[in-house]
């Protein structure tokens, strides 16, 4: 997909103005990619424990 110069500038502007959201999206994408393509059974077990603990943190007031 070829982007016009105007679209490239718009993308850069959005990224500058929404840096935190852009970083969140990039980290989420990396995590999903790791889980789908590179993780071992040990990795998945550790991640499952981390997810369970994080879920408890978010649910409890």
N, C-alpha and C positions, 0 to 999 in steps of 0.2 A: 504494500500500500504506500503510495507516494503522497507525502504531505506537502502542501503548499507552504511558502514562507510564512504567510499569515497564520496558518494553522500551527506551525512550529512555534511561532511567537506566542500564540494563545496558550499552547500547552505549557511553555516555559513560564508564562505569567501565572497560570493556574497553579503550577507546582510551587512557585515562589510564595503565592498567597495562601496556599493550603499545604505547607510543608509537613505539618504533623499528620494530616490525613494521608498524604502521599507516602510517608514513611510507614504508616500503619499498613497500607495496602501492599507495599513492597515486602514488609516482614511477614504478613499473612501469606502472601504468595510463596515466599521462600519456605515457610513452615510446611505448607501443603505439598510443595514439590518434594521436599525432603522426605516427608512421610510416604508419599506415593512411590518415589523412585529409589531412595537410598537407604531407608531405615531397615534395621535388623529387628528381629523379634525382641531382643533386649531393649533396643531403642523404643519400640512400641510399648513395652511394658512400663518403662520409666515414664514415657510421655503420658500414658494412661493415668499413672499415679499423680503426676503433675496436674493433669486436667481435672481429676477428681478433687484435688485440694483447691484448685482455683475456683471450681464450681461452687464448693462449700463457702469460700470467701465471698463470692458474689451474692449468694443466696442469703447468708446470715447477715443480719443488720450490724 
